[in-house]
Amino acid sequence: MRFSRHALLSTIALFATACATQQNSAPISPATTPEDANLVDIRSLVPDIDLDIRYAGANNFTGAPVDGYEAPKCFLLRPVAEALARVERTLRDDHMRLRLYDCYRPVRAVQNFVAWAHAPEDGRTKAAYYPSFDKRALLGDYISPTSGHSRGATVDLDLMECDDTGVACTPLDMGTHFDFFDTLANTDSKKATDAQRANRHRLRDAMEAQGFRNYPMEWWHFTLKPEPSPRVAFDIPVR
């Protein structure tokens, strides 16, 4: 009997959901709107912040839009959004800006990632995102049944250098692109050049100055500490 890719992923997602329910120490909030969850759109604080929300489109490691992303928007818990806005404003004084790849992530999106990792390899995104790994090996360090993103306190981002007008901005050389699953993406990877590590440290220093902490395996990944709601996850679609 043949199954479509959608049907297969749906079946695997049900299994992943059951596993996540057993393992998830953060209960899912009953909130159904961002307002109920105290999630705010970062552009309500910084209207022109640069957004490249990858999971709302196909330009990501799954090769398709991800469940729960109905719009390319960045929501964060208000204290997190306010801290990130302070990072952005401080960087602009030095002709630099942030580019945001992911912010709050619905629980259903995390389950989509786990289902993708369990599904048979089709090779479409392997060369670009995980050339050194079998996709199932991504489970654990890179793809987990739970995510700090679902608690609204974690953000994935990049650092750009701008001209004197602050309009024309170019991402700094970090050695890898976002979501490149390899030890080269470790913040202090010895495989990166000195200049690339220095650029990663510039981003890390700017974020740490406002209370964010870096996940050492991914130079782009930061969580505000202490988290405002460390024991609550959300499953509100991004729309």
C-alpha positions in Angstrom: 0.0 0.0 0.0 1.4 3.4 -0.9 1.0 6.5 1.2 1.4 10.1 0.1 4.1 12.2 1.7 1.5 14.3 3.5 -0.2 11.2 4.9 3.1 9.7 6.0 4.1 12.9 7.7 0.7 13.2 9.4 1.0 9.7 10.8 4.5 10.3 12.0 3.4 13.6 13.5 0.8 11.8 15.6 3.5 9.6 17.0 5.8 12.7 17.6 2.9 14.4 19.4 2.4 11.5 21.7 6.1 11.4 22.5 6.2 15.2 23.1 3.2 15.0 25.4 5.1 12.4 27.5 8.3 14.4 27.5 7.2 18.0 27.5 7.7 19.5 31.0 6.1 22.7 29.9 2.3 22.3 29.6 0.6 23.9 26.6 -1.2 27.1 27.5 -4.9 27.3 26.7 -4.3 30.8 25.2 -5.7 31.1 21.7 -4.5 34.6 20.7 -1.2 36.4 21.0 -2.8 38.9 23.3 -4.0 36.2 25.7 -0.4 34.9 25.8 1.3 38.3 26.2 3.0 37.7 22.9 3.7 40.9 20.9 4.7 41.5 17.3 8.3 42.8 17.3 7.3 45.3 14.6 5.0 47.0 17.1 8.2 48.0 18.9 10.6 48.3 15.9 8.5 48.8 12.8 11.4 48.4 10.3 13.3 45.6 11.9 14.5 43.1 9.3 12.5 39.9 9.1 13.4 36.8 7.1 11.1 34.3 8.8 12.2 31.1 7.2 9.6 28.6 8.4 6.8 30.6 6.8 8.1 29.6 3.4 10.0 26.8 1.8 13.5 28.2 2.3 14.3 26.1 5.3 15.7 22.6 6.2 12.3 20.9 5.7 11.9 22.3 2.2 8.3 23.4 2.8 6.3 25.9 4.9 6.1 24.6 8.5 2.8 23.9 10.4 1.8 26.9 12.5 3.5 29.6 10.4 0.7 31.3 8.4 2.5 34.6 8.1 6.2 35.8 8.2 5.9 37.5 11.6 8.0 37.5 14.8 6.1 37.3 18.1 7.8 37.2 21.5 6.7 37.6 25.1 6.6 41.3 25.8 9.7 41.4 28.1 11.7 39.5 25.5 10.5 41.7 22.6 11.4 44.8 24.6 14.9 43.4 25.4 15.4 42.6 21.7 14.2 46.1 20.7 16.9 47.5 23.0 19.6 45.4 21.3 18.4 46.7 17.9 18.5 50.3 18.9 21.9 50.0 20.5 23.3 48.3 17.4 22.0 51.1 15.1 24.2 53.6 16.9 27.1 51.6 15.4 25.6 51.3 12.0 24.5 47.7 12.6 21.2 45.9 12.6 19.6 42.5 13.3 18.0 40.1 10.9 15.4 37.8 12.5 14.9 34.3 11.2 12.6 32.8 13.9 11.0 33.9 17.1 8.0 32.3 18.9 7.4 28.9 17.4 4.1 27.0 17.9 4.2 23.6 19.5 2.7 22.1 16.3 5.8 23.4 14.3 8.1 21.6 16.7 6.1 18.4 16.1 6.4 19.0 12.4 10.2 19.1 12.7 10.2 15.8 14.6 7.9 14.2 12.1 10.2 15.4 9.3 13.3 13.9 11.0 11.5 10.5 11.3 10.3 10.5 7.7 12.3 8.8 4.9 15.2 10.8 3.5 14.4 12.5 0.2 17.7 14.4 -0.1 16.1 17.7 -1.2 17.7 19.8 1.6 20.5 17.6 2.8 23.4 19.2 0.9 22.4 22.7 2.0 21.5 22.1 5.7 23.0 18.8 7.0 25.6 17.4 4.6 27.5 15.5 7.4 24.5 13.9 9.1 21.8 11.4 8.5 18.6 13.4 9.3 17.6 11.1 12.1 20.9 12.0 13.8 19.6 15.5 14.1 17.2 14.4 16.8 18.5 15.5 20.1 21.0 18.3 19.8 19.4 20.0 16.9 15.7 18.8 16.7 14.0 18.2 20.0 10.4 17.3 20.9 10.3 20.5 22.9 11.7 23.9 22.2 12.4 27.1 24.1 11.0 28.9 21.0 7.5 27.7 22.0 7.8 29.5 25.3 8.2 32.8 23.5 11.7 33.7 24.9 14.0 32.4 22.2 15.0 34.0 18.9 17.2 33.0 15.9 19.0 35.9 14.3 21.9 37.4 12.4 24.0 40.6 12.5 24.2 43.0 9.6 26.6 45.9 8.9 25.0 49.0 7.4 26.1 52.0 5.4 25.9 55.5 6.9 22.2 55.8 6.0 21.4 52.6 7.9 19.4 51.4 5.0 21.8 49.3 2.9 22.8 46.4 5.2 24.8 43.2 4.6 25.0 40.2 6.9 28.4 39.6 8.4 30.3 36.5 7.5 29.4 34.0 10.2 30.9 31.0 8.5 27.5 29.3 8.0 24.0 30.2 7.1 21.1 29.9 9.6 20.1 26.3 10.5 23.3 24.7 9.1 23.5 21.6 11.2 27.2 21.0 11.6 29.9 21.6 14.3 31.1 24.5 12.1 28.0 26.4 13.3 29.1 26.0 17.0 29.6 29.6 18.2 33.3 29.0 19.1 34.0 26.3 16.4 37.7 26.0 15.7 36.7 25.3 12.1 35.5 28.9 11.7 38.0 31.6 10.9 39.1 34.1 13.4 37.1 36.8 11.6 34.0 34.6 11.6 34.3 33.9 15.3 34.8 37.6 15.9 31.6 38.4 14.1 29.7 35.7 16.1 31.1 37.2 19.3 30.0 40.7 18.2 26.4 39.3 17.9 26.7 37.4 21.2 28.1 40.4 23.1 25.3 42.7 21.9 22.7 40.1 22.9 24.2 39.3 26.3 24.2 43.0 27.1 20.4 42.8 27.3 20.2 39.5 29.1 20.1 37.0 26.2 22.2 33.8 26.4 23.6 31.9 23.4 23.1 28.2 22.7 26.8 27.2 22.0 25.9 24.7 19.2 24.2 27.4 17.1 25.7 30.9 16.8 22.3 32.3 15.8 20.2 31.0 18.8 19.5 33.1 21.9 17.2 32.9 24.9 16.4 35.7 27.4 17.4 34.6 30.9 15.6 34.3 33.2 12.7 33.3 30.9 9.5 35.1 31.7 7.4 31.9 31.5 9.8 28.9 31.6 7.0 26.4 32.4 4.5 27.3 29.7 4.5 26.5 26.0 2.1 28.0 23.4 0.5 26.6 20.3 -1.0 29.7 18.8 -0.5 29.9 15.0 1.7 32.8 13.7 -0.7 34.8 11.6 
